[in-house]
Amino acid sequence: MNNLFVRKITLNRDDVISFDHYPFNIPVIQNFTELELTSPVTFLIGENGVGKSTFIEALAVALKLPAEGGTQNFNYQTNNTTSALFRYLTLSTYSLPKTKFFLRAESFYNFSTEVERLAEDNYLDLYEVYGGNLHKCSHGESFLQLVREKFTGNGLYILDEPEAALSPGRQLSLLCLIDELVKKGSQFIIATHSPILISYRDGKILDLNNNFQEINYQDTEIYSIYQMYLKDPEGMQHKLFDE
């Protein structure tokens, strides 16, 4: 069992002035007190708008990572949309990771541009460490290149919907990379809609639709919808379009 870098996330509810305003009026935040992490890979799932990205962004910023992605050494901002939630989170930690990184599909272009500036500013060693010119690769390939080049053992990695950049085959590649890094002592916290990623055998799935309740893979809505559709796409389309 890995020594998890983040073991518990607590919302300091007594410090919140009002739960009537964003982001504290989001139901999953209104009902949140604390969350214990017990697995090296934790998946956060839930419907669009439930609060996955808001929560995981707040977690990343509470870890001193940039809201748009990167390591703590990146200090940039193209659009300040970060909620105040991070200021009210307390993280219980076991030890310091060797490295930590926030990787989010939504703002990966902005991060890739910051990496390109490293070369312009003659930080060539750092430029290579982050995978070089990520703009020259496809979105998915640059994602995987960054993980291969920058992610190491004993690291803490926060991922927000990485499947948005990846084909199903590349999601399997990412799954292999995650497993390799977990075996080297790393911890992942991942917000996702991917039925491939959440199938990871050593992961724990937490359903934000049900206030972070742990759920088995085959009981998730993600699994059941994909299974139902792929089993009978014509029948499903008949129900969707004709009934």
Secondary structure, DSSP 8 states (H G I E B T S, - for coil): ----SEEEEEE-GGG-S-SSSTTTTSHHHHT--EEE--SSEEEEE--TTSSHHHHHHHHHHHTT--TTSB-TT----SS----GGGGGEEEEESS--SEEEEEESTTHHHHHHHHHHHHHTT-HHHHHHTTS-GGGS-HHHHHHHHHHHH--TTEEEEEE-GGGG--HHHHHHHHHHHHHHHTTT-EEEEE---TTGGG-TTEEEEEGGGTTEEE-GGGSHHHHHHHHHHH-HHHHHHHHHT-
